[in-house]
Amino acid sequence: MINITTNVKPSSHIRRRQTLALVLLVVCGVINYLDRATLAVANEYIRADLGLSLGQMGLLLSAFSWSYALCQLPVGALVDRTGPRWLLGIGLVVWSVAQAAGGLASTFGWFVIARIALGIGEAPQFPSAARVVSNWFPVRARGTPTGIFNSASPLGVALAPLCLPPLIAATSWHWAFFATGAMGLVAAVVWLALYRDPVHQQMSAEERAYLEVKASRAAAPKADSASWLALFRYRTTWGMMLGFFGSVYLNWVYLTWLPGYLRTERHMEFAHVGIAAAIPFLCGFAGALVAGWASDRVAQGAASPLLGRRNAVVASTLGMVAFTIPAALVESNVAAVACIAIVIFLANASSACAWSLATVAAPPSRIASLGALQNFGGFLGGALAPVLTGYIAQSWSFVPALLTGAGIAFLGAMSYRYLVVRPIPEL
């Protein structure tokens, strides 16, 4: 067994490859979430243009998440088998074409199809990122790079209400989809041209030693369908799926409905909504970065890397619950946005810790697979959140919708706490 606490250091070549990989993942991740958030930013324009109710908009907002969640099941195994380079490159092309197709939508049905295709294309992004981190970083130092690639999510969502409304105002909502789709196609070319997985045969003995420390995959069994199915025998897998369901559900209440909530429930002027909706997600950007760094510190001092990272997920998810309650109930818009900012900070901290948890809970040959299964559970919650929120808001108000989200997130935290207790052995 390899001692993961050794002091072997990466060479300058390895550091350059690590830096390049993280920069590429962040750029792709920002575009990924700009594409997801375009529909939320253009919500009112699209509802007016297509004549959609709040309930129909909830269905449209959720269409992406259903296909995204279902595609997590095969895509994790594909990443483990073929590597992240081509899976993510092809995904970038597919989701960018689907995003541009959304700009051509003239009916509810066409828009639903475009969003389903977007979910299929975006499915490889985070399993591929988890595989990249496990390829290039040691076990007890994966929290920081995981936080860095996760920070792209709130950064993309924060940029959307700042960058897209001026474009929409100057042209139409259709051009927001065309522009972000074009950005993704450029990113696909750059990713395929620059990213490479580590190749042991082309490295020095010191570099190979560092890579062996980080993954010990040289003797790991090759991933196959039997070992993938075997993951479902472990309660750690179910705890991560159920736990992420709760966390992502509450996060996606805000991600899909925050601009609409601020306009409909809190009657903010449209000119102010962009800034008010961006502030929480800028806080989320900081949350992902801080959580990645902090989870490494916790993991180094914990009884095991798994328990340290699991406890960080539980604490941040419970914090989301605690601050959603006043966010729903306070009268002051300033206080509500401040509470929501804390929730989004903690939501992205929880997500970063959950993805770093996957890299230490999974057997070495199944890191992308377990991460994708966790993401599958999460985005079942992400698919349900906009639909249920839309219908609750339409029937009553956004207050019970937010409180429902808090309750679901609490159950998710308990799933992590009581089901994720030990890593899964090599299958």
C-alpha positions in Angstrom: 0.0 0.0 0.0 1.3 3.5 -0.9 1.6 6.0 1.9 -0.4 9.0 0.9 1.2 11.2 3.5 4.6 11.1 1.9 6.4 14.3 1.1 6.9 13.7 -2.6 6.4 17.0 -4.4 5.2 17.6 -7.9 7.7 18.7 -10.5 7.4 22.0 -12.3 6.0 20.1 -15.4 3.3 18.5 -13.2 2.4 21.8 -11.7 2.0 23.4 -15.1 -0.3 20.6 -16.2 -2.3 20.9 -13.0 -2.7 24.6 -13.5 -3.6 24.3 -17.2 -6.2 21.5 -16.4 -7.9 23.7 -13.7 -8.0 26.8 -15.9 -9.6 24.8 -18.7 -12.1 23.2 -16.3 -13.1 26.6 -14.8 -13.6 28.2 -18.3 -15.7 25.2 -19.4 -17.6 25.3 -16.1 -18.4 29.0 -16.4 -19.8 28.5 -19.9 -21.7 25.5 -18.6 -23.5 27.5 -16.0 -24.0 30.5 -18.2 -25.9 28.2 -20.5 -28.0 26.8 -17.7 -28.8 30.2 -16.2 -29.7 31.9 -19.5 -33.3 30.6 -19.3 -33.7 31.9 -15.7 -32.4 35.4 -16.6 -34.7 35.6 -19.7 -37.6 34.1 -17.7 -40.0 37.0 -18.0 -39.3 37.7 -21.7 -39.8 34.1 -22.6 -42.9 33.7 -20.5 -44.4 36.8 -22.2 -43.3 35.9 -25.7 -44.5 32.2 -25.5 -47.5 32.9 -23.2 -46.3 30.5 -20.4 -47.7 30.2 -16.9 -45.5 29.9 -13.8 -46.2 26.2 -13.7 -45.2 25.8 -17.4 -42.0 27.8 -16.8 -41.2 25.5 -13.9 -41.5 22.5 -16.3 -39.3 24.2 -18.8 -36.7 25.1 -16.2 -36.7 21.4 -15.0 -36.4 19.8 -18.5 -32.6 20.2 -18.5 -32.2 18.5 -15.1 -34.1 15.4 -16.0 -32.0 14.5 -19.0 -28.8 15.7 -17.2 -29.6 13.5 -14.2 -30.4 10.4 -16.2 -27.2 10.8 -18.3 -25.1 10.7 -15.2 -25.7 7.0 -14.9 -23.8 6.0 -18.1 -21.5 9.0 -18.4 -19.5 8.3 -15.2 -18.7 4.8 -16.4 -17.7 6.2 -19.8 -15.4 8.7 -18.3 -13.7 6.0 -16.2 -13.3 3.8 -19.3 -12.2 6.4 -22.0 -10.9 9.3 -20.0 -12.2 12.9 -19.7 -10.7 14.5 -22.7 -12.9 13.3 -25.5 -16.1 12.9 -23.4 -16.0 16.5 -22.2 -14.9 17.7 -25.7 -17.9 16.0 -27.4 -20.2 17.2 -24.6 -19.1 20.8 -25.2 -20.1 20.6 -28.8 -23.4 18.9 -28.1 -24.5 21.3 -25.4 -23.4 24.4 -27.3 -25.5 23.4 -30.3 -28.4 22.7 -28.0 -28.0 26.1 -26.3 -28.1 27.9 -29.7 -31.1 25.9 -30.7 -32.9 27.3 -27.6 -32.6 30.7 -29.2 -34.6 29.4 -32.2 -37.5 28.1 -30.0 -40.9 29.5 -30.9 -43.0 27.0 -29.0 -43.0 25.4 -25.5 -42.4 21.9 -27.0 -39.4 23.0 -29.1 -37.9 24.7 -26.0 -38.3 21.6 -23.9 -36.5 19.5 -26.5 -33.6 22.0 -26.7 -33.3 22.0 -22.9 -33.3 18.2 -22.8 -30.5 18.1 -25.4 -28.6 20.7 -23.3 -28.8 18.3 -20.3 -27.4 15.4 -22.4 -24.5 17.5 -23.6 -23.6 18.9 -20.2 -23.6 15.6 -18.4 -19.9 14.8 -18.8 -18.7 18.1 -17.3 -18.4 17.3 -13.6 -17.6 13.6 -13.7 -14.8 14.5 -16.1 -13.6 17.3 -13.8 -13.6 14.8 -10.9 -11.6 12.4 -13.0 -9.1 15.1 -14.0 -8.6 16.0 -10.3 -8.0 12.4 -9.3 -5.6 12.0 -12.2 -3.4 15.0 -11.3 -3.7 15.5 -7.5 -2.9 13.6 -4.3 -5.7 12.1 -2.2 -5.4 14.6 0.7 -5.0 17.6 -1.6 -8.0 17.2 -3.8 -10.3 19.6 -1.9 -8.6 22.7 -3.2 -8.7 21.8 -6.9 -12.2 20.5 -6.5 -13.2 23.8 -5.0 -11.6 25.6 -7.9 -13.4 23.7 -10.6 -16.7 23.9 -8.6 -16.3 27.7 -8.3 -17.1 28.0 -12.0 -20.7 27.1 -11.2 -21.7 30.1 -9.1 -19.4 32.3 -11.1 -21.2 31.4 -14.3 -24.6 32.0 -12.6 -23.4 35.3 -11.2 -22.1 36.6 -14.5 -25.4 35.6 -16.3 -27.6 38.4 -14.7 -24.8 40.9 -15.2 -23.9 40.2 -18.8 -27.0 38.8 -20.4 -29.7 41.5 -19.7 -27.8 44.3 -21.6 -27.5 41.9 -24.6 -31.2 41.0 -24.3 -32.2 44.7 -24.1 -30.1 45.6 -27.1 -31.3 42.7 -29.3 -33.7 40.0 -28.0 -33.7 37.0 -25.6 -32.8 34.8 -28.6 -29.3 36.3 -28.9 -28.5 35.4 -25.3 -28.7 31.8 -26.4 -26.8 32.3 -29.6 -23.9 34.1 -28.0 -23.4 31.6 -25.1 -23.7 28.7 -27.6 -20.9 30.1 -29.7 -18.7 30.5 -26.6 -19.0 26.8 -25.9 -18.0 25.8 -29.4 -14.8 27.8 -29.1 -14.1 26.3 -25.6 -14.5 22.8 -27.2 -11.7 23.5 -29.6 -9.4 24.8 -26.9 -10.1 21.9 -24.5 -9.4 19.3 -27.1 -6.3 21.1 -28.3 -4.7 21.6 -24.8 -5.8 19.0 -22.3 -4.0 15.7 -21.9 -4.2 12.9 -19.2 -0.9 12.0 -17.5 1.1 9.4 -19.3 3.4 7.4 -16.9 5.8 6.2 -19.6 6.7 9.8 -20.5 7.5 10.9 -17.0 10.5 10.8 -14.7 10.7 8.5 -11.7 9.9 11.4 -9.4 6.9 12.3 -11.4 5.7 8.7 -11.5 6.1 8.5 -7.8 4.0 11.6 -7.3 1.3 10.2 -9.5 1.3 6.8 -7.8 0.9 8.6 -4.5 -2.1 10.5 -5.8 -4.1 7.6 -7.1 -2.4 4.2 -6.7 -4.2 3.2 -9.9 -1.4 1.3 -11.6 -2.6 -2.0 -10.2 -6.3 -1.1 -10.0 -8.7 -3.4 -11.8 -10.2 -2.1 -15.1 -13.6 -0.6 -14.7 -16.5 -2.8 -16.0 -20.3 -3.0 -15.8 -20.2 -5.5 -12.9 -18.1 -3.3 -10.7 -20.3 -0.3 -11.6 -23.5 -2.2 -10.6 -21.7 -3.3 -7.4 -21.5 0.3 -6.2 -25.3 0.1 -5.4 -24.6 -2.6 -2.8 -23.0 0.0 -0.5 -24.9 2.4 1.7 -22.2 5.0 1.1 -23.4 5.2 -2.5 -27.1 5.7 -1.4 -26.1 8.2 1.3 -24.3 10.3 -1.3 -27.1 10.1 -3.8 -29.8 11.0 -1.2 -27.7 13.6 0.4 -26.9 15.4 -2.8 -30.6 15.3 -3.8 -31.4 17.5 -0.8 -28.5 19.9 -1.3 -29.0 20.4 -5.0 -32.8 20.7 -4.6 -32.4 23.7 -2.4 -29.6 25.2 -4.5 -31.7 24.8 -7.7 -34.7 26.6 -6.1 -32.5 29.7 -6.1 -30.6 29.0 -9.3 -33.8 28.6 -11.4 -36.2 31.0 -9.6 -34.2 33.7 -7.9 -34.7 36.5 -10.5 -38.4 35.5 -10.9 -38.8 35.3 -7.1 -37.3 38.8 -6.6 -39.6 40.3 -9.2 -42.8 38.4 -8.4 -42.7 37.9 -4.6 -40.5 40.9 -3.6 -41.5 43.3 -6.3 -38.0 44.5 -7.2 -37.5 46.7 -10.2 -36.0 44.9 -13.2 -33.0 47.2 -13.1 -32.2 46.1 -9.6 -32.8 42.4 -10.0 -29.7 41.7 -12.0 -27.4 43.0 -9.2 -29.5 41.5 -6.5 -29.5 38.1 -8.2 -25.7 38.3 -8.9 -24.6 39.0 -5.3 -25.5 35.6 -3.9 -23.8 33.7 -6.6 -20.6 35.8 -6.3 -20.7 34.7 -2.6 -21.2 31.1 -3.9 -18.0 31.5 -6.0 -16.1 32.4 -2.8 -17.9 29.5 -1.0 -16.6 26.9 -3.4 -13.0 28.2 -3.2 -13.0 28.5 0.6 -14.6 25.1 1.1 -12.1 23.4 -1.2 -9.2 24.8 0.8 -10.9 24.2 4.2 -11.9 20.6 3.4 -8.2 19.8 2.7 -7.3 21.2 6.1 -10.1 19.2 7.8 -9.2 16.0 5.9 -5.6 16.2 7.0 -6.6 16.4 10.6 -9.5 14.0 10.6 -9.5 10.3 11.5 -9.9 9.6 7.7 -10.2 11.7 4.6 -13.8 10.4 4.1 -15.1 11.5 7.5 -13.4 14.9 7.3 -15.0 15.7 3.9 -18.3 14.1 4.8 -18.6 16.3 8.0 -17.9 19.4 5.9 -20.8 18.5 3.6 -23.1 17.9 6.5 -22.2 21.2 8.2 -22.6 23.3 5.1 -25.9 21.7 4.1 -27.4 22.3 7.6 -26.2 26.0 7.3 -28.2 26.2 4.0 -31.3 25.1 5.9 -30.7 27.5 8.8 -30.5 30.6 6.5 -33.3 29.7 4.1 -35.9 30.0 6.9 -35.3 33.7 7.6 -34.7 34.3 3.8 -38.3 33.2 3.3 -39.9 35.0 6.3 -38.1 38.4 6.7 -39.9 41.5 5.2 -36.7 43.4 4.3 -35.5 42.7 0.8 -31.9 43.6 1.8 -32.1 41.1 4.7 -33.6 38.4 2.4 -30.9 38.9 -0.2 -28.2 38.8 2.5 -29.6 35.5 3.8 -29.8 34.0 0.3 -26.2 35.1 -0.3 -25.2 33.0 2.8 -27.3 30.1 1.6 -25.6 30.1 -1.9 -22.2 30.5 -0.3 -22.9 27.3 1.8 -24.6 25.5 -1.2 -21.4 25.8 -3.3 -19.3 24.9 -0.3 -21.4 21.8 0.1 -21.1 21.0 -3.6 -17.3 21.4 -3.6 -17.0 19.2 -0.5 -19.4 16.6 -2.0 -17.3 16.3 -5.1 -14.1 16.0 -3.1 -15.8 13.4 -1.0 -16.4 11.3 -4.1 -12.7 11.2 -4.8 -12.0 9.6 -1.4 -15.1 7.5 -1.0 -14.8 5.7 -4.3 -12.5 2.8 -5.3 -9.7 4.2 -7.5 -11.2 2.6 -10.7 -14.6 4.1 -10.0 -14.1 7.8 -9.0 -16.0 9.3 -11.9 -18.7 6.6 -11.6 -19.4 7.3 -7.9 -19.2 11.1 -8.5 -21.7 10.7 -11.4 -24.1 8.6 -9.3 -24.0 11.2 -6.6 -24.7 13.9 -9.2 -27.6 11.7 -10.6 -29.2 11.8 -7.2 -28.5 15.5 -6.9 -30.0 16.4 -10.2 -33.2 14.4 -9.6 -33.5 17.0 -6.8 -32.5 19.7 -9.3 -35.2 18.5 -11.7 -37.9 18.5 -9.1 -37.0 21.8 -7.5 -38.2 24.2 -10.3 -41.4 22.3 -11.0 -42.5 22.0 -7.4 -41.4 25.5 -6.6 -43.3 26.9 -9.6 -46.6 25.1 -8.7 -46.3 25.9 -4.9 -45.7 29.6 -5.8 -48.6 29.5 -8.3 -50.9 28.0 -5.7 -49.8 29.8 -2.6 -46.6 31.8 -2.6 -42.8 31.5 -2.7 -42.7 31.3 1.2 -43.9 27.7 1.5 -41.8 26.8 -1.6 -38.6 28.0 0.1 -39.5 26.2 3.4 -40.2 23.0 1.5 -36.7 23.3 0.0 -35.2 23.7 3.5 -36.9 20.6 4.8 -35.6 18.5 1.8 -32.1 19.8 2.3 -32.2 18.8 6.0 -33.1 15.3 5.1 -30.2 15.3 2.7 -27.8 16.3 5.4 -29.0 13.5 7.6 -28.4 11.0 4.7 -24.8 12.0 4.5 -24.4 11.9 8.2 -25.8 8.5 8.9 -25.2 6.5 5.6 -21.7 7.7 4.5 -19.5 6.1 7.1 -16.7 4.3 5.3 -15.1 4.3 1.8 -16.1 1.7 -0.8 -13.4 -1.0 -1.4 -12.0 -1.8 -4.8 -14.6 -3.9 -6.6 
